[in-house]
Structures are given as structure tokens and as C-alpha cells.
């Protein structure tokens, strides 16, 4: 009986989310949260070296959210730490796109139980997409008694209120998503990098692809005002940021609620008018909303990186229809052809799902053939992961692991051959690279990325980190280019 009741509750919440109308947070609502921050500062000021730790799983949007969480915690009076054992408050920002990500987040949070035992005053919170699922808040409430606060993606901007009430009322706080999407400006940010920045331009998703949980955990699409975005980018450029990535679940849908005032292509054009030496990237794009106008704007502006991440997910028209993607193979290929007509050297990457329910050998061959026809520079591939609450999870003909594993391996082998072929022409060319610092896999080398988002390895020094350098490519490999620095900052 309980299972049936939970299922009906979940469906009711999902329906509410589907119909929810987004809104802007009112100035008095923002001021209310500022008041809570000041109250918390008064409490925290009596603590000895109070520290906060934010642990992040998932996509770039989660990383951007975590920067706002940490920025808010710092405003409260905490100092950042990467060591949970040293923290007085730990917030775990979770992902729900794949089952593995959920299990990992719950496992790592479970490891903090002993920290709570040693320090009862420790506040442990869990937020993000996983806890925005309709049934997850109750699961944590009953199975993880040492977790103090749980808040869905809708409630990130209310973090000061959540923390203060936890402190003062000395009880656990649960703020699940209720289908009330809000755009809140003025949230403090503590950025991980001093030269690369995430800038969220919109939140949520209206697409409801049958395999995807995102619309149910991130809510309906809502765009930030263009003037707020442009002001944020302008401040970042003035502070010396070299690369700015505009984020949204589907950036191509940006501004639809503004009518003809400002669509995504227009927003990019306005950003490119900002003076300074910086590069603009964006992700993620949905093919059904990618316009020729957008491609024209990219081609006309040197400040926009000539890299387009355009998830195809499948090369089979039948599977695309089952996925509710709203485009077919030919429409997708038409976009690719137009990109290369306008920008012959553009780098193109994609996402592909292997083993979607009902995928036949013929469907998979269609996917292999589109990979070969497009010739992607890089690909992010995934084996289908059933997400409870999505239509695909209820579909028959779930594909056995043995079959998906074999198909996945063939796909990877195919793409690796293409990636090497796409990289080889870079040999003996000189490319502009934004230096990320020492390579994680090979600390003796430095690593950076080209405008086309290709990894480049080279000898360097720490002063180069965060700056553009020119690198002469001496060797092309499948996953990276190698070369020598031939000029200083440019």
C-alpha cells in the first residue's frame, strides 16, 4: 500500500512541476535571506575558525550551484575547506542523471556519520538533483538520521533561512521541490577558478525527453534577464577572467519568455560587445532549438569559441522519436552541414546513449553511421540508465547488459579512430591555448585547451596558468595534442 501511495504522490508532484510557472524572486525575498545571513554571522562569530565544505557531483550546472553555495556560506562567516573532517558544515550537492551518481553521493554522505558522532554540532546537508526527486527526501528522512538539512534545486537561494532555522530550532529541515521555480539574483559566488567562470543564463528544462529526470528535478525553464547576465560577464572580464561558459539545460531555449526582446543568439552578440580578451563557450544545446541565426552569430564573432556541443543521442529516427527528441536524423545533419559551411574548422562534440529500451541492432548501426558521417572531434557516450519516474523506465524491451556492453565498446572504438584522424592535421600547426596548470595525469607537463576544446600537453611553468599561450603541435594522439610553447602570453 505504501508503494502505491508514494507512486501517486510522486506523479502528483511531477505533474505540478510540469505546469509550474517560473517567477523572479522579489527584492524583499532576497533581503530576507540577507537578514538570515547576518543572523548566522553573529552565531558563527562565536565559533573557533568555523569552516565549510561543499562536495559536488554531477554536471557543470551543479558546479556553478556549488560556487553559489560556498559563496553564501562564506558570507555567513565560514571559511572554505576541502577536508570534510575539518568542517563545521558540509553540503553535498548531488546528481540524479545516473544511478551510479546517486549511489556514490549517498555512500560519501554515509561516510560523514562518524564525523557527526565526533562533533555533534556538525551540520550535514544534502542538496541538488538527487534530493529533488519526489521520493528521495522521505528516504533520507527515514534512513539517514544524521543528515540535518535537505533542500531541492528550487530552494538553493533559501540556504540562509534553511541553515539559520536548523541552528535555532535544533531540528532537521527538509525543503523538497514543490514546483515553484524561481530566478533569484544577487546570490554570493565563490568561484573555484580565477580565470574560468560558469555563468548560468537559465535554469530548468521543458523538453521531457523520455529517458531524462532533469525536468522533474530542475523544474521548468526560466531565463535570467539579459542585463543581469551581461553585467555579470562584464564584471568577470574586468576581473581578468579569460573563459566564460554560459550554462543552461538547453541554452538554445534562452529568452523564450521574453518574446522578441532577446534570444540566445542575441545574448551572445551583446556579450561579444564587451571589451576585453576573453573567450565565450556555452552548453548544452538541444538540436531542435539550434538555429541558423545562432550559427551565424558564432561565425561572425571571434570571441565565441568555435566548438559546438550538440547531443544527438541516437542516429535512429525511430529511437529519436521514442526519446521524444523532436528532431530527426536529417534535421540534425542539416545543422552540422550549415556549421561547417560557415565555420570549416569548427570542432563538434556530442552525447550518445547506447541501449535505450527497444534499440535494435539496426538502430545501433544507424548510430554508428551518423558518428562516421559527422566525424565528431569528441564524444561523451553513456549506457542507458533507467531513471524511475521517467517514461522510458516503464518501457518494455529493456536491453540486456551484455548487449549494451558490446555495443558501447564498438561505439568507443569507432569514435577513437575518428578522434585520432581529426587530431592528426594539427601536427606542425600553432594553436592558441588557455593554460589550466599542471596535468592531473602527468604533473610534469602542463595542460590547456584550444578554442575547439582539445586538450594540449606541453612543458611550461606555473606563471602560465590562467593565461593564453601559443603552442606548436608536435604530436597528435587520440585524446590530446602535444607541443611546445613558442610565445608568451597573447
KENUBA-415282 format. One record per residue (C-alpha): x, y, z. Coordinates in nm, 4 decimals. Example, Ala and Ser with C-alpha at 12.3 -4.5 7.8 and 13.67 -1.06 7.14 Angstrom:
2
> east | north | up
> 1.2300 | -0.4500 | 0.7800
> 1.3670 | -0.1060 | 0.7140
//
This chain:
490
> east | north | up
> 0.0000 | 0.0000 | 0.0000
> 0.2808 | 0.2394 | 0.0888
> 0.4425 | 0.1862 | -0.2525
> 0.1175 | 0.2731 | -0.4310
> 0.0700 | 0.5841 | -0.2174
> 0.4287 | 0.7000 | -0.2855
> 0.3829 | 0.6457 | -0.6582
> 0.0644 | 0.8552 | -0.6636
> 0.2411 | 1.1277 | -0.4621
> 0.5378 | 1.1259 | -0.6981
> 0.3144 | 1.1576 | -1.0024
> 0.1206 | 1.4449 | -0.8438
> 0.4416 | 1.6367 | -0.7735
> 0.5736 | 1.5695 | -1.1244
> 0.2516 | 1.6975 | -1.2781
> 0.2776 | 2.0113 | -1.0667
> 0.6356 | 2.0651 | -1.1823
> 0.5329 | 2.0223 | -1.5475
> 0.2746 | 2.3009 | -1.5128
> 0.4650 | 2.5329 | -1.2790
> 0.5102 | 2.8937 | -1.3869
> 0.8538 | 3.0382 | -1.3026
> 0.8952 | 3.3797 | -1.1447
> 1.1628 | 3.6252 | -1.0319
> 1.2406 | 3.6450 | -0.6616
> 1.1115 | 3.9705 | -0.5186
> 1.3585 | 4.2224 | -0.3690
> 1.2052 | 4.1757 | -0.0256
> 1.2564 | 3.7987 | -0.0541
> 1.6244 | 3.8479 | -0.1361
> 1.6582 | 4.0932 | 0.1531
> 1.5020 | 3.8371 | 0.3862
> 1.7810 | 3.5931 | 0.3008
> 2.0415 | 3.8680 | 0.3540
> 1.8940 | 3.9198 | 0.7007
> 1.9347 | 3.5493 | 0.7771
> 2.2990 | 3.5704 | 0.6639
> 2.3648 | 3.8471 | 0.9148
> 2.1981 | 3.6470 | 1.1931
> 2.4125 | 3.3439 | 1.1113
> 2.7283 | 3.5579 | 1.1085
> 2.6502 | 3.6565 | 1.4652
> 2.6268 | 3.2896 | 1.5662
> 2.9312 | 3.1794 | 1.3666
> 3.1455 | 3.4643 | 1.5024
> 3.1419 | 3.2902 | 1.8399
> 3.2900 | 2.9712 | 1.6902
> 3.6627 | 2.8957 | 1.6626
> 3.7756 | 2.9029 | 1.2979
> 3.4414 | 2.7890 | 1.1519
> 3.4844 | 2.6059 | 0.8220
> 3.2547 | 2.4918 | 0.5416
> 3.2995 | 2.2100 | 0.2920
> 3.0976 | 2.1674 | -0.0279
> 3.1211 | 1.8339 | -0.2105
> 2.9914 | 1.8304 | -0.5682
> 2.8731 | 1.5552 | -0.8016
> 2.7329 | 1.5960 | -1.1498
> 2.7377 | 1.8467 | -1.4318
> 2.8706 | 2.1980 | -1.4794
> 2.5409 | 2.3388 | -1.3560
> 2.5969 | 2.1595 | -1.0264
> 2.9477 | 2.3050 | -1.0118
> 2.8043 | 2.6516 | -1.0689
> 2.5429 | 2.5904 | -0.7971
> 2.8159 | 2.4790 | -0.5559
> 3.0062 | 2.8016 | -0.6152
> 2.6958 | 2.9874 | -0.5014
> 2.6505 | 2.7585 | -0.2034
> 3.0089 | 2.8188 | -0.0922
> 2.9783 | 3.1905 | -0.1623
> 2.6716 | 3.2045 | 0.0624
> 2.8448 | 3.0039 | 0.3374
> 3.1414 | 3.2406 | 0.3267
> 2.9053 | 3.5352 | 0.3642
> 2.7730 | 3.3608 | 0.6739
> 3.1216 | 3.3707 | 0.8241
> 3.2618 | 3.0304 | 0.7348
> 3.5949 | 2.9805 | 0.5588
> 3.6252 | 2.7162 | 0.2838
> 3.7927 | 2.3809 | 0.3376
> 3.8257 | 2.0797 | 0.1103
> 3.8544 | 1.8483 | 0.4105
> 3.5166 | 1.7309 | 0.5479
> 3.6855 | 1.6263 | 0.8748
> 3.7753 | 1.9916 | 0.9414
> 3.4324 | 2.1323 | 0.8601
> 3.1569 | 2.2676 | 1.0805
> 2.9084 | 2.2448 | 0.7956
> 2.9172 | 2.0032 | 0.4994
> 2.6898 | 2.0375 | 0.1983
> 2.6801 | 1.7537 | -0.0575
> 2.5473 | 1.8720 | -0.3942
> 2.4121 | 1.5686 | -0.5787
> 2.3316 | 1.4437 | -0.9291
> 2.0368 | 1.2292 | -1.0412
> 2.1109 | 1.1700 | -1.4079
> 2.2511 | 0.8220 | -1.3496
> 2.2004 | 0.5612 | -1.0790
> 2.5756 | 0.5372 | -1.0160
> 2.5946 | 0.9067 | -0.9285
> 2.3158 | 0.8702 | -0.6705
> 2.4768 | 0.5698 | -0.5054
> 2.8122 | 0.7457 | -0.4893
> 2.6622 | 1.0566 | -0.3302
> 2.4743 | 0.8526 | -0.0695
> 2.7843 | 0.6471 | 0.0024
> 3.0073 | 0.9500 | 0.0562
> 2.7429 | 1.1141 | 0.2745
> 2.7167 | 0.7954 | 0.4782
> 3.0875 | 0.8251 | 0.5448
> 3.0249 | 1.1505 | 0.7325
> 2.8247 | 0.9719 | 1.0013
> 3.1372 | 0.9176 | 1.2104
> 3.2237 | 1.2897 | 1.1806
> 2.8841 | 1.3751 | 1.3245
> 2.9468 | 1.1314 | 1.6104
> 3.2752 | 1.3065 | 1.6946
> 3.1325 | 1.6563 | 1.6527
> 2.7554 | 1.6638 | 1.7272
> 2.7380 | 2.0330 | 1.6308
> 2.8404 | 1.9488 | 1.2737
> 2.5670 | 2.0373 | 1.0227
> 2.5381 | 1.7926 | 0.7315
> 2.3264 | 1.8905 | 0.4326
> 2.2354 | 1.7271 | 0.1042
> 2.1012 | 1.9208 | -0.1915
> 2.0829 | 1.9131 | -0.5693
> 1.9115 | 1.6951 | -0.8236
> 1.9063 | 1.3658 | -0.6338
> 1.7136 | 1.5059 | -0.3382
> 1.4820 | 1.6911 | -0.5766
> 1.3328 | 1.3580 | -0.6788
> 0.9876 | 1.3193 | -0.5325
> 1.0656 | 1.0240 | -0.3066
> 1.4260 | 1.0948 | -0.2052
> 1.3549 | 1.3467 | 0.0706
> 1.1496 | 1.0892 | 0.2622
> 1.4147 | 0.8231 | 0.2068
> 1.6814 | 1.0442 | 0.3624
> 1.4497 | 1.1445 | 0.6453
> 1.3957 | 0.7833 | 0.7498
> 1.7263 | 0.6190 | 0.6554
> 1.9890 | 0.8875 | 0.7223
> 1.9076 | 1.0415 | 1.0625
> 2.2441 | 1.2185 | 1.0867
> 2.1651 | 1.4400 | 0.7843
> 2.0360 | 1.7735 | 0.9138
> 1.9182 | 1.9603 | 0.6057
> 1.7828 | 1.8565 | 0.2674
> 1.6862 | 2.1068 | 0.0010
> 1.5907 | 2.0715 | -0.3645
> 1.7250 | 2.2756 | -0.6543
> 1.4365 | 2.5239 | -0.6245
> 1.5487 | 2.6196 | -0.2754
> 1.9201 | 2.6886 | -0.3153
> 1.8556 | 3.0620 | -0.2856
> 1.6914 | 2.9984 | 0.0535
> 2.0045 | 2.8407 | 0.2029
> 2.0494 | 3.1161 | 0.4662
> 1.6984 | 3.0586 | 0.6001
> 1.7472 | 2.6810 | 0.5983
> 2.0770 | 2.6948 | 0.7902
> 1.9508 | 2.9516 | 1.0420
> 1.6375 | 2.7547 | 1.1230
> 1.8456 | 2.4400 | 1.1669
> 2.0707 | 2.6232 | 1.4120
> 1.7966 | 2.7895 | 1.6106
> 1.5250 | 2.5260 | 1.6095
> 1.7728 | 2.2412 | 1.6586
> 1.5831 | 2.0105 | 1.4293
> 1.6211 | 1.8621 | 1.0841
> 1.4981 | 2.0716 | 0.7917
> 1.3531 | 1.9396 | 0.4657
> 1.2795 | 2.1683 | 0.1719
> 1.1838 | 1.9466 | -0.1261
> 1.0932 | 2.0846 | -0.4681
> 0.7243 | 2.1706 | -0.4849
> 0.7010 | 2.3029 | -0.8403
> 0.7756 | 2.6666 | -0.7514
> 1.0696 | 2.7612 | -0.9803
> 1.2317 | 3.0953 | -0.9002
> 1.5109 | 3.3022 | -1.0538
> 1.6993 | 3.4738 | -0.7722
> 1.9696 | 3.7335 | -0.8396
> 2.2367 | 3.8562 | -0.6011
> 2.3427 | 3.5202 | -0.4562
> 2.7084 | 3.5402 | -0.3437
> 2.9583 | 3.3386 | -0.5501
> 3.2972 | 3.1958 | -0.4572
> 3.4474 | 3.0772 | -0.7853
> 3.6790 | 2.7779 | -0.7992
> 3.8908 | 2.9361 | -1.0722
> 4.0346 | 3.2814 | -1.1159
> 4.0319 | 3.2666 | -1.4956
> 3.7422 | 3.0364 | -1.5950
> 3.3855 | 3.1098 | -1.4915
> 3.0473 | 2.9403 | -1.5137
> 2.7577 | 3.1776 | -1.5780
> 2.4119 | 3.0260 | -1.5558
> 2.1835 | 3.2021 | -1.8025
> 1.8754 | 2.9894 | -1.7389
> 1.7507 | 2.7044 | -1.5253
> 1.5269 | 2.4048 | -1.5783
> 1.4098 | 2.2212 | -1.8884
> 1.0847 | 2.1918 | -2.0851
> 1.1840 | 1.9083 | -2.3161
> 1.0840 | 1.5982 | -2.1173
> 1.2981 | 1.3525 | -2.3112
> 1.1628 | 1.0139 | -2.2094
> 1.4899 | 0.8947 | -2.0535
> 1.5703 | 1.2105 | -1.8590
> 1.4917 | 1.3026 | -1.4983
> 1.6188 | 1.6629 | -1.5298
> 1.2848 | 1.8420 | -1.5924
> 1.1436 | 1.6790 | -1.2790
> 1.4361 | 1.7788 | -1.0566
> 1.5297 | 2.1151 | -1.2117
> 1.1809 | 2.2401 | -1.2896
> 1.0509 | 2.4417 | -1.5813
> 1.2707 | 2.6628 | -1.7971
> 1.3295 | 3.0102 | -1.6649
> 1.5756 | 3.2614 | -1.8048
> 1.7718 | 3.5270 | -1.6243
> 1.7290 | 3.8812 | -1.7515
> 1.9855 | 3.9662 | -2.0214
> 2.1046 | 4.2759 | -1.8380
> 2.1863 | 4.0697 | -1.5277
> 2.3859 | 3.8201 | -1.7340
> 2.5729 | 4.0885 | -1.9272
> 2.6595 | 4.2748 | -1.6074
> 2.7936 | 3.9523 | -1.4540
> 3.0074 | 3.8789 | -1.7606
> 3.1328 | 4.2363 | -1.7742
> 3.2454 | 4.2165 | -1.4109
> 3.4197 | 3.8837 | -1.4750
> 3.6092 | 4.0244 | -1.7719
> 3.7090 | 4.3300 | -1.5667
> 3.8408 | 4.0902 | -1.3005
> 4.0617 | 3.9180 | -1.5587
> 3.8596 | 3.6073 | -1.6432
> 3.9661 | 3.4599 | -1.9771
> 3.6976 | 3.1998 | -2.0419
> 3.3282 | 3.2291 | -1.9634
> 3.0915 | 2.9362 | -2.0164
> 2.7207 | 3.0122 | -2.0390
> 2.5164 | 2.7342 | -1.8808
> 2.1650 | 2.6020 | -1.9239
> 1.9948 | 2.2659 | -1.9643
> 1.9095 | 2.3915 | -2.3138
> 2.0761 | 2.7260 | -2.3817
> 1.9084 | 2.7471 | -2.7219
> 1.5755 | 2.7979 | -2.5434
> 1.7066 | 3.1032 | -2.3623
> 1.4758 | 3.4028 | -2.3569
> 1.1614 | 3.2418 | -2.4942
> 0.9591 | 3.4073 | -2.2187
> 1.0952 | 3.7460 | -2.3316
> 0.9363 | 3.7231 | -2.6755
> 1.1441 | 3.9039 | -2.9395
> 1.3419 | 4.1012 | -2.6804
> 1.6458 | 3.8727 | -2.6553
> 1.7017 | 3.5162 | -2.7714
> 2.0227 | 3.3180 | -2.7203
> 2.1877 | 3.4374 | -3.0407
> 2.1144 | 3.7983 | -2.9453
> 2.2510 | 3.7422 | -2.5942
> 2.5766 | 3.6091 | -2.7405
> 2.6029 | 3.9113 | -2.9710
> 2.5617 | 4.1501 | -2.6772
> 2.8217 | 3.9667 | -2.4709
> 3.0704 | 3.9874 | -2.7581
> 3.0383 | 4.3671 | -2.7473
> 3.2079 | 4.3701 | -2.4062
> 3.5653 | 4.4898 | -2.4405
> 3.8452 | 4.2549 | -2.3338
> 4.0409 | 3.9458 | -2.4304
> 3.8125 | 3.6568 | -2.3387
> 3.6502 | 3.3510 | -2.4910
> 3.2825 | 3.2552 | -2.4635
> 3.1603 | 2.8950 | -2.4555
> 2.8129 | 2.7572 | -2.3969
> 2.6434 | 2.4325 | -2.3079
> 2.4258 | 2.2452 | -2.3519
> 2.2413 | 2.2805 | -2.6825
> 1.9342 | 2.0906 | -2.7953
> 1.9271 | 2.0275 | -3.1725
> 1.5563 | 2.1095 | -3.2045
> 1.6246 | 2.4684 | -3.0933
> 1.9678 | 2.5263 | -3.2508
> 1.9105 | 2.7956 | -3.5130
> 2.0999 | 2.9108 | -3.8170
> 2.0927 | 3.2560 | -3.6610
> 2.2963 | 3.1177 | -3.3702
> 2.5472 | 2.9612 | -3.6087
> 2.5757 | 3.2893 | -3.7993
> 2.6487 | 3.4769 | -3.4755
> 2.9181 | 3.2230 | -3.3838
> 3.0814 | 3.2567 | -3.7248
> 3.0810 | 3.6370 | -3.7054
> 3.2365 | 3.6742 | -3.3577
> 3.5951 | 3.5822 | -3.2733
> 3.5137 | 3.5868 | -2.9018
> 3.2879 | 3.2807 | -2.9346
> 3.4804 | 2.9533 | -2.9247
> 3.4441 | 2.7573 | -3.2474
> 3.3270 | 2.4487 | -3.0630
> 2.9693 | 2.3243 | -3.0684
> 2.8479 | 2.0508 | -2.8342
> 2.5334 | 1.9171 | -2.9987
> 2.3963 | 1.5968 | -2.8391
> 2.2483 | 1.3625 | -3.0984
> 2.1767 | 1.0746 | -2.8530
> 2.0915 | 0.8315 | -3.1366
> 2.1251 | 0.8064 | -3.5131
> 1.7967 | 0.6180 | -3.5484
> 1.4843 | 0.8184 | -3.6307
> 1.2719 | 0.5558 | -3.4588
> 1.4687 | 0.5796 | -3.1353
> 1.4802 | 0.9605 | -3.1515
> 1.1016 | 0.9583 | -3.1660
> 1.0832 | 0.7187 | -2.8696
> 1.3208 | 0.9504 | -2.6838
> 1.0871 | 1.2461 | -2.7553
> 1.3750 | 1.4461 | -2.9045
> 1.1647 | 1.6410 | -3.1610
> 1.4133 | 1.6215 | -3.4496
> 1.5168 | 1.3547 | -3.6945
> 1.8478 | 1.2454 | -3.8377
> 1.8281 | 1.4660 | -4.1465
> 1.7401 | 1.7800 | -3.9470
> 2.0418 | 1.7153 | -3.7264
> 2.2753 | 1.6559 | -4.0195
> 2.1460 | 1.9725 | -4.1867
> 2.2621 | 2.1731 | -3.8847
> 2.6037 | 2.0080 | -3.8955
> 2.6413 | 2.0864 | -4.2653
> 2.5499 | 2.4516 | -4.2083
> 2.8005 | 2.4809 | -3.9228
> 3.0815 | 2.3506 | -4.1386
> 2.9766 | 2.5710 | -4.4281
> 3.0034 | 2.8789 | -4.2052
> 3.2976 | 2.7566 | -3.9907
> 3.5021 | 2.4931 | -4.1760
> 3.7389 | 2.4410 | -3.8806
> 3.4701 | 2.4102 | -3.6129
> 3.5105 | 2.1294 | -3.3593
> 3.1926 | 1.9335 | -3.2889
> 3.1212 | 1.7056 | -2.9944
> 2.8134 | 1.5104 | -2.8945
> 2.6379 | 1.2864 | -2.6411
> 2.5151 | 0.9383 | -2.7323
> 2.3069 | 0.6906 | -2.5323
> 2.3589 | 0.3214 | -2.6016
> 2.0936 | 0.0638 | -2.5157
> 1.7808 | 0.2794 | -2.4999
> 1.4792 | 0.0489 | -2.4494
> 1.3881 | -0.1280 | -2.7715
> 1.7111 | -0.0349 | -2.9515
> 1.7687 | -0.2970 | -3.2215
> 2.0888 | -0.3896 | -3.3997
> 1.9672 | -0.1817 | -3.6942
> 1.9039 | 0.1204 | -3.4672
> 2.2536 | 0.0914 | -3.3259
> 2.4026 | 0.0648 | -3.6757
> 2.2245 | 0.3927 | -3.7557
> 2.4037 | 0.5466 | -3.4577
> 2.7400 | 0.4158 | -3.5733
> 2.6747 | 0.5509 | -3.9207
> 2.5883 | 0.9034 | -3.8011
> 2.9042 | 0.9064 | -3.5891
> 3.1046 | 0.8244 | -3.9009
> 2.9138 | 1.0681 | -4.1207
> 2.9501 | 1.3645 | -3.8838
> 3.3062 | 1.2855 | -3.7797
> 3.2890 | 1.4185 | -3.4229
> 3.6041 | 1.5553 | -3.2668
> 3.4987 | 1.4037 | -2.9356
> 3.2057 | 1.2172 | -2.7904
> 3.0542 | 1.1578 | -2.4483
> 2.8845 | 0.8195 | -2.4545
> 2.6637 | 0.6572 | -2.1937
> 2.4917 | 0.3263 | -2.1435
> 2.1217 | 0.3883 | -2.0813
> 2.0436 | 0.4183 | -1.7111
> 1.6844 | 0.3596 | -1.6005
> 1.5511 | 0.6588 | -1.4065
> 1.2398 | 0.5865 | -1.2002
> 0.9722 | 0.8414 | -1.2799
> 1.0619 | 0.8787 | -1.6472
> 0.8528 | 0.7259 | -1.9287
> 1.1480 | 0.5208 | -2.0581
> 1.1751 | 0.3398 | -1.7255
> 0.8308 | 0.1879 | -1.7907
> 0.9071 | 0.0841 | -2.1471
> 0.9299 | -0.2803 | -2.2403
> 1.2339 | -0.4311 | -2.4106
> 1.4953 | -0.3051 | -2.1676
> 1.8245 | -0.4059 | -2.3278
> 2.0390 | -0.6724 | -2.1524
> 2.3753 | -0.5566 | -2.0164
> 2.5697 | -0.7999 | -2.2354
> 2.4278 | -0.6394 | -2.5489
> 2.4692 | -0.2799 | -2.4322
> 2.8260 | -0.3519 | -2.3254
> 2.9194 | -0.4923 | -2.6664
> 2.7562 | -0.2009 | -2.8491
> 2.9206 | 0.0505 | -2.6188
> 3.2651 | -0.0958 | -2.6875
> 3.2078 | -0.0808 | -3.0639
> 3.0961 | 0.2810 | -3.0379
> 3.4036 | 0.3791 | -2.8366
> 3.6372 | 0.2051 | -3.0808
> 3.4717 | 0.3814 | -3.3734
> 3.4944 | 0.7249 | -3.2121
> 3.8558 | 0.6754 | -3.1013
> 3.9590 | 0.6129 | -3.4603
> 3.7752 | 0.9267 | -3.5711
> 3.9216 | 1.1393 | -3.2887
> 4.2745 | 1.0420 | -3.3871
> 4.2001 | 1.1198 | -3.7513
> 4.0551 | 1.4612 | -3.6549
> 4.3597 | 1.5417 | -3.4386
> 4.6319 | 1.4441 | -3.6853
> 4.6019 | 1.7579 | -3.9058
> 4.7010 | 1.9698 | -3.6042
> 5.0557 | 1.8351 | -3.6211
> 5.3006 | 2.1146 | -3.7125
> 5.0341 | 2.3819 | -3.6549
> 5.0487 | 2.6533 | -3.3888
> 4.7379 | 2.6935 | -3.1726
> 4.6246 | 2.9299 | -2.9005
> 4.5776 | 2.7555 | -2.5668
> 4.4323 | 2.8679 | -2.2343
> 4.6568 | 2.7097 | -1.9715
> 4.4861 | 2.5136 | -1.6925
> 4.8045 | 2.4345 | -1.4981
> 4.9800 | 2.1060 | -1.4410
> 4.8208 | 1.7990 | -1.5941
> 4.6427 | 1.5810 | -1.3375
> 4.7563 | 1.2655 | -1.5155
> 5.1114 | 1.3851 | -1.5826
> 5.2182 | 1.6593 | -1.3374
> 5.5484 | 1.7067 | -1.5197
> 5.3509 | 1.8515 | -1.8116
> 5.1181 | 2.1473 | -1.8315
> 4.7713 | 2.1204 | -1.9791
> 4.5381 | 2.3563 | -2.1585
> 4.2597 | 2.3616 | -2.4148
> 4.2311 | 2.5045 | -2.7613
> 3.9407 | 2.7129 | -2.8807
> 3.7953 | 2.3856 | -3.0127
> 3.8218 | 2.2364 | -2.6613
> 4.1042 | 1.9968 | -2.7495
> 4.3470 | 1.9089 | -2.4692
> 4.7089 | 2.0172 | -2.5280
> 5.0079 | 1.8979 | -2.3208
> 5.3377 | 2.0898 | -2.3112
> 5.6305 | 2.1965 | -2.0949
> 5.5668 | 2.5179 | -1.9068
> 5.5775 | 2.6954 | -1.5736
> 5.3209 | 2.7925 | -1.3134
> 5.3132 | 3.1569 | -1.4268
> 5.1359 | 3.0457 | -1.7455
> 4.8300 | 2.9124 | -1.5610
> 4.5231 | 3.1162 | -1.6451
> 4.6807 | 3.2811 | -1.9493
> 4.6715 | 3.2245 | -2.3236
> 4.9891 | 3.0876 | -2.4833
> 5.0780 | 2.9781 | -2.8349
> 5.1759 | 2.6126 | -2.8685
> 5.3342 | 2.4473 | -3.1716
> 5.1872 | 2.0976 | -3.2029
> 5.4465 | 1.8227 | -3.2473
> 5.2328 | 1.5126 | -3.1913
> 4.8660 | 1.4221 | -3.2245
> 4.7155 | 1.1496 | -3.0106
> 4.3601 | 1.0211 | -2.9756
> 4.2734 | 1.2189 | -2.6632
> 4.5283 | 1.5015 | -2.6661
> 4.7754 | 1.7067 | -2.8647
> 5.1372 | 1.7553 | -2.7573
> 5.3562 | 2.0522 | -2.8350
> 5.5995 | 2.3241 | -2.7373
> 5.5260 | 2.6792 | -2.6240
> 5.6505 | 2.9210 | -2.8900
> 5.5321 | 3.2518 | -2.7483
> 5.4418 | 3.4083 | -2.4170
> 5.1007 | 3.5412 | -2.3263
> 4.8852 | 3.6540 | -2.6133
//
